[in-house]
Amino acid sequence: MSEPLILEPTDVADACVIWLHGLGADRYDFQPVATALQQRLQSTRFVLPQAPTRPVTINGGWSMPSWYDILAMSPARAINSEQLEASAQQVIALIEAQRDAGIDPARIFLAGFSQGGAVVLHTAFLRWRGPLGGVIALSTYAPTFGASPAFSPEALHYPVLCLHGSRDDVVPSAMGRVAYQCLHDAGVKATWHDYPMGHEVVAEEIHDIGDWLAALLA
């Protein structure tokens, strides 16, 4: 397993964002975003983990960085659940490492784009037990929530920022809305923003993430 990319802040770290990249990307993909956010969040460490390289069925079996194999696209994503669970455990190990390094778990945030976001939602709401600062779900979906997910009592208190492109043709906005609605219906303090963009990240979105994190870390 590759070591995560760790971006230390200018001040002593008292908060952390663990940020998972999407399918086919790597741990450097969101380095420019993390660097930009650290200009505002000067005591926040960013941890950017790397997915293992493995064959991906929907991409003709080609090997690429992937948090889990996607077996089929419709009617909903069919995924390799064991690989998703292994990725969730990798995220939990990163949370525990930051906690053991002195960061209060209530100031540790999970963020993920696309496939990385699916891992983050699964980890935060179905696997992690304990406090957490919140979750940022970018252009993603929740393949493991199901009709009546058994969220942990702690998870109901996590603030969640759901961000999506209205023109996304990779993970349609409707899939993101289903995940958001599931959280909202469970009583989670979830916020939805969409942007006139595709399957990407734009400057306005990064600014909104910075505002959201700054308010929670104030």
C-alpha positions as a Markdown table, in Angstrom:
| # | Residue | x | y | z |
|---|---|---|---|---|
| 1 | Met | 0.0 | 0.0 | 0.0 |
| 2 | Ser | 1.4 | 3.4 | -1.0 |
| 3 | Glu | 1.9 | 6.0 | 1.7 |
| 4 | Pro | -0.5 | 8.9 | 1.7 |
| 5 | Leu | 0.6 | 12.3 | 0.6 |
| 6 | Ile | 0.6 | 14.5 | 3.8 |
| 7 | Leu | 0.5 | 18.3 | 3.5 |
| 8 | Glu | 1.5 | 20.0 | 6.7 |
| 9 | Pro | 0.0 | 23.4 | 7.5 |
| 10 | Thr | 2.0 | 26.6 | 8.3 |
| 11 | Asp | 0.8 | 26.5 | 11.9 |
| 12 | Val | 0.8 | 23.6 | 14.3 |
| 13 | Ala | -1.8 | 21.2 | 13.1 |
| 14 | Asp | -5.0 | 21.0 | 15.2 |
| 15 | Ala | -7.4 | 19.7 | 12.5 |
| 16 | Cys | -7.1 | 17.3 | 9.6 |
| 17 | Val | -8.9 | 16.6 | 6.3 |
| 18 | Ile | -8.5 | 13.1 | 4.8 |
| 19 | Trp | -9.3 | 13.4 | 1.1 |
| 20 | Leu | -9.8 | 10.5 | -1.3 |
| 21 | His | -9.3 | 10.8 | -5.0 |
| 22 | Gly | -11.6 | 9.4 | -7.7 |
| 23 | Leu | -11.3 | 6.3 | -10.0 |
| 24 | Gly | -8.1 | 6.4 | -12.1 |
| 25 | Ala | -6.6 | 9.3 | -10.3 |
| 26 | Asp | -3.9 | 9.3 | -7.6 |
| 27 | Arg | -3.0 | 11.0 | -4.3 |
| 28 | Tyr | -1.6 | 14.0 | -6.1 |
| 29 | Asp | -4.9 | 14.8 | -7.8 |
| 30 | Phe | -6.2 | 17.1 | -5.1 |
| 31 | Gln | -2.9 | 18.5 | -3.9 |
| 32 | Pro | -3.6 | 21.9 | -5.6 |
| 33 | Val | -7.0 | 22.0 | -4.0 |
| 34 | Ala | -5.6 | 21.1 | -0.5 |
| 35 | Thr | -2.8 | 23.7 | -1.0 |
| 36 | Ala | -5.4 | 26.4 | -1.9 |
| 37 | Leu | -7.5 | 25.5 | 1.1 |
| 38 | Gln | -4.5 | 25.6 | 3.5 |
| 39 | Gln | -4.1 | 29.3 | 2.7 |
| 40 | Arg | -7.3 | 29.9 | 4.7 |
| 41 | Leu | -7.0 | 26.9 | 7.1 |
| 42 | Gln | -3.5 | 27.5 | 8.3 |
| 43 | Ser | -3.6 | 24.9 | 11.1 |
| 44 | Thr | -5.3 | 22.1 | 9.1 |
| 45 | Arg | -3.3 | 19.1 | 7.9 |
| 46 | Phe | -4.4 | 17.4 | 4.6 |
| 47 | Val | -3.9 | 13.6 | 4.2 |
| 48 | Leu | -4.3 | 12.4 | 0.6 |
| 49 | Pro | -4.3 | 8.6 | 0.4 |
| 50 | Gln | -3.6 | 6.5 | -2.6 |
| 51 | Ala | -6.0 | 3.8 | -3.9 |
| 52 | Pro | -4.4 | 0.4 | -4.9 |
| 53 | Thr | -4.0 | -0.3 | -8.6 |
| 54 | Arg | -6.4 | -3.1 | -9.7 |
| 55 | Pro | -8.4 | -4.2 | -12.7 |
| 56 | Val | -11.7 | -2.3 | -13.2 |
| 57 | Thr | -14.4 | -4.3 | -14.9 |
| 58 | Ile | -16.4 | -1.5 | -16.5 |
| 59 | Asn | -13.2 | -0.1 | -18.0 |
| 60 | Gly | -12.5 | -3.3 | -19.9 |
| 61 | Gly | -10.5 | -4.9 | -17.1 |
| 62 | Trp | -7.7 | -2.3 | -17.4 |
| 63 | Ser | -5.7 | -1.8 | -14.1 |
| 64 | Met | -5.9 | 1.6 | -12.6 |
| 65 | Pro | -6.1 | 3.2 | -9.1 |
| 66 | Ser | -9.4 | 2.2 | -7.7 |
| 67 | Trp | -10.9 | 2.0 | -4.3 |
| 68 | Tyr | -13.1 | -0.9 | -5.4 |
| 69 | Asp | -14.0 | -2.6 | -8.7 |
| 70 | Ile | -17.2 | -1.4 | -10.5 |
| 71 | Leu | -18.8 | -4.4 | -12.0 |
| 72 | Ala | -21.7 | -2.7 | -13.8 |
| 73 | Met | -23.1 | 0.8 | -14.3 |
| 74 | Ser | -26.9 | 0.1 | -14.3 |
| 75 | Pro | -29.5 | 0.1 | -13.0 |
| 76 | Ala | -27.3 | 1.1 | -10.1 |
| 77 | Arg | -23.6 | 0.7 | -9.6 |
| 78 | Ala | -22.7 | -2.9 | -8.9 |
| 79 | Ile | -19.5 | -3.0 | -6.9 |
| 80 | Asn | -17.0 | -5.3 | -5.2 |
| 81 | Ser | -18.1 | -5.0 | -1.6 |
| 82 | Glu | -15.0 | -6.7 | -0.1 |
| 83 | Gln | -12.7 | -4.1 | -1.8 |
| 84 | Leu | -14.9 | -1.3 | -0.6 |
| 85 | Glu | -14.7 | -2.6 | 3.0 |
| 86 | Ala | -10.9 | -2.9 | 2.7 |
| 87 | Ser | -10.8 | 0.8 | 1.6 |
| 88 | Ala | -13.0 | 1.8 | 4.5 |
| 89 | Gln | -10.6 | 0.1 | 6.9 |
| 90 | Gln | -7.8 | 2.0 | 5.2 |
| 91 | Val | -9.6 | 5.3 | 6.0 |
| 92 | Ile | -10.3 | 4.2 | 9.5 |
| 93 | Ala | -6.6 | 3.5 | 10.0 |
| 94 | Leu | -5.8 | 7.0 | 8.8 |
| 95 | Ile | -8.4 | 8.5 | 11.2 |
| 96 | Glu | -6.9 | 6.6 | 14.1 |
| 97 | Ala | -3.3 | 7.6 | 13.1 |
| 98 | Gln | -4.3 | 11.3 | 13.2 |
| 99 | Arg | -6.1 | 10.8 | 16.5 |
| 100 | Asp | -3.0 | 9.1 | 17.9 |
| 101 | Ala | -0.9 | 12.0 | 16.6 |
| 102 | Gly | -2.9 | 14.4 | 18.8 |
| 103 | Ile | -5.8 | 15.6 | 16.5 |
| 104 | Asp | -9.2 | 15.5 | 18.2 |
| 105 | Pro | -11.4 | 13.3 | 16.0 |
| 106 | Ala | -14.1 | 16.0 | 16.2 |
| 107 | Arg | -11.7 | 18.0 | 14.1 |
| 108 | Ile | -11.0 | 15.3 | 11.5 |
| 109 | Phe | -13.0 | 15.5 | 8.3 |
| 110 | Leu | -13.4 | 13.0 | 5.5 |
| 111 | Ala | -13.7 | 14.2 | 1.9 |
| 112 | Gly | -13.9 | 12.2 | -1.3 |
| 113 | Phe | -14.5 | 12.8 | -5.0 |
| 114 | Ser | -16.7 | 10.3 | -7.0 |
| 115 | Gln | -15.6 | 6.8 | -6.0 |
| 116 | Gly | -13.6 | 8.2 | -3.2 |
| 117 | Gly | -16.7 | 9.9 | -1.9 |
| 118 | Ala | -18.6 | 6.6 | -1.9 |
| 119 | Val | -15.9 | 5.2 | 0.3 |
| 120 | Val | -16.0 | 8.2 | 2.6 |
| 121 | Leu | -19.8 | 8.0 | 3.0 |
| 122 | His | -19.7 | 4.3 | 3.7 |
| 123 | Thr | -16.9 | 4.7 | 6.2 |
| 124 | Ala | -18.4 | 7.6 | 8.1 |
| 125 | Phe | -21.9 | 6.5 | 8.4 |
| 126 | Leu | -21.7 | 2.7 | 8.4 |
| 127 | Arg | -18.3 | 1.7 | 9.8 |
| 128 | Trp | -16.6 | 4.4 | 11.9 |
| 129 | Arg | -17.7 | 4.6 | 15.6 |
| 130 | Gly | -16.9 | 7.9 | 17.3 |
| 131 | Pro | -16.8 | 11.6 | 16.8 |
| 132 | Leu | -15.9 | 13.1 | 13.4 |
| 133 | Gly | -15.7 | 16.7 | 12.3 |
| 134 | Gly | -17.8 | 16.1 | 9.2 |
| 135 | Val | -18.0 | 14.8 | 5.6 |
| 136 | Ile | -17.5 | 16.4 | 2.2 |
| 137 | Ala | -19.1 | 14.4 | -0.6 |
| 138 | Leu | -18.0 | 15.6 | -4.0 |
| 139 | Ser | -19.7 | 14.4 | -7.2 |
| 140 | Thr | -20.5 | 11.1 | -5.6 |
| 141 | Tyr | -23.1 | 8.5 | -4.6 |
| 142 | Ala | -23.8 | 6.1 | -1.7 |
| 143 | Pro | -23.9 | 2.5 | -3.1 |
| 144 | Thr | -24.2 | 0.9 | 0.4 |
| 145 | Phe | -26.9 | 3.1 | 2.0 |
| 146 | Gly | -29.8 | 1.0 | 0.7 |
| 147 | Ala | -33.5 | 1.6 | 1.6 |
| 148 | Ser | -33.1 | 1.9 | 5.4 |
| 149 | Pro | -29.4 | 2.2 | 6.3 |
| 150 | Ala | -28.3 | 1.6 | 9.9 |
| 151 | Phe | -26.4 | 4.7 | 10.6 |
| 152 | Ser | -24.5 | 4.8 | 13.9 |
| 153 | Pro | -25.9 | 7.2 | 16.5 |
| 154 | Glu | -22.7 | 9.3 | 16.4 |
| 155 | Ala | -23.0 | 9.7 | 12.6 |
| 156 | Leu | -26.3 | 11.4 | 12.9 |
| 157 | His | -24.4 | 14.4 | 14.3 |
| 158 | Tyr | -21.9 | 14.7 | 11.5 |
| 159 | Pro | -22.4 | 17.8 | 9.3 |
| 160 | Val | -22.2 | 16.8 | 5.6 |
| 161 | Leu | -21.5 | 19.0 | 2.6 |
| 162 | Cys | -22.8 | 17.4 | -0.7 |
| 163 | Leu | -21.5 | 19.0 | -3.9 |
| 164 | His | -22.4 | 18.0 | -7.4 |
| 165 | Gly | -22.3 | 19.1 | -11.0 |
| 166 | Ser | -25.7 | 19.6 | -12.7 |
| 167 | Arg | -24.1 | 18.5 | -16.0 |
| 168 | Asp | -22.3 | 15.4 | -14.5 |
| 169 | Asp | -22.6 | 12.6 | -17.1 |
| 170 | Val | -20.3 | 10.2 | -15.1 |
| 171 | Val | -22.1 | 10.2 | -11.7 |
| 172 | Pro | -25.5 | 11.9 | -12.6 |
| 173 | Ser | -26.6 | 14.5 | -10.1 |
| 174 | Ala | -29.7 | 12.4 | -9.4 |
| 175 | Met | -27.4 | 9.7 | -7.8 |
| 176 | Gly | -25.9 | 12.4 | -5.5 |
| 177 | Arg | -29.4 | 13.7 | -4.6 |
| 178 | Val | -30.4 | 10.2 | -3.5 |
| 179 | Ala | -27.5 | 10.0 | -1.1 |
| 180 | Tyr | -28.2 | 13.5 | 0.2 |
| 181 | Gln | -31.9 | 12.8 | 0.7 |
| 182 | Cys | -31.1 | 9.6 | 2.6 |
| 183 | Leu | -28.9 | 11.6 | 5.0 |
| 184 | His | -31.5 | 14.3 | 5.3 |
| 185 | Asp | -34.3 | 11.9 | 6.0 |
| 186 | Ala | -32.3 | 10.3 | 8.7 |
| 187 | Gly | -31.9 | 13.7 | 10.5 |
| 188 | Val | -28.3 | 14.3 | 9.4 |
| 189 | Lys | -27.4 | 18.0 | 9.0 |
| 190 | Ala | -26.6 | 17.7 | 5.3 |
| 191 | Thr | -26.3 | 20.6 | 2.9 |
| 192 | Trp | -26.7 | 20.3 | -0.9 |
| 193 | His | -25.0 | 22.5 | -3.5 |
| 194 | Asp | -25.0 | 22.0 | -7.3 |
| 195 | Tyr | -22.9 | 23.8 | -9.9 |
| 196 | Pro | -23.2 | 24.2 | -13.6 |
| 197 | Met | -20.4 | 21.8 | -14.3 |
| 198 | Gly | -19.6 | 18.2 | -15.3 |
| 199 | His | -17.7 | 15.6 | -13.3 |
| 200 | Glu | -15.1 | 18.0 | -12.0 |
| 201 | Val | -14.2 | 20.5 | -9.4 |
| 202 | Val | -14.5 | 24.3 | -9.9 |
| 203 | Ala | -13.2 | 27.3 | -8.1 |
| 204 | Glu | -16.6 | 28.3 | -6.7 |
| 205 | Glu | -16.9 | 24.9 | -5.1 |
| 206 | Ile | -13.5 | 25.1 | -3.5 |
| 207 | His | -14.4 | 28.5 | -2.1 |
| 208 | Asp | -17.6 | 27.0 | -0.6 |
| 209 | Ile | -15.7 | 24.1 | 0.9 |
| 210 | Gly | -13.3 | 26.6 | 2.5 |
| 211 | Asp | -16.2 | 28.6 | 4.0 |
| 212 | Trp | -17.8 | 25.5 | 5.4 |
| 213 | Leu | -14.6 | 24.1 | 6.9 |
| 214 | Ala | -13.6 | 27.5 | 8.3 |
| 215 | Ala | -17.0 | 27.9 | 10.0 |
| 216 | Leu | -16.8 | 24.5 | 11.6 |
| 217 | Leu | -13.2 | 24.9 | 12.8 |
| 218 | Ala | -13.7 | 28.4 | 14.1 |
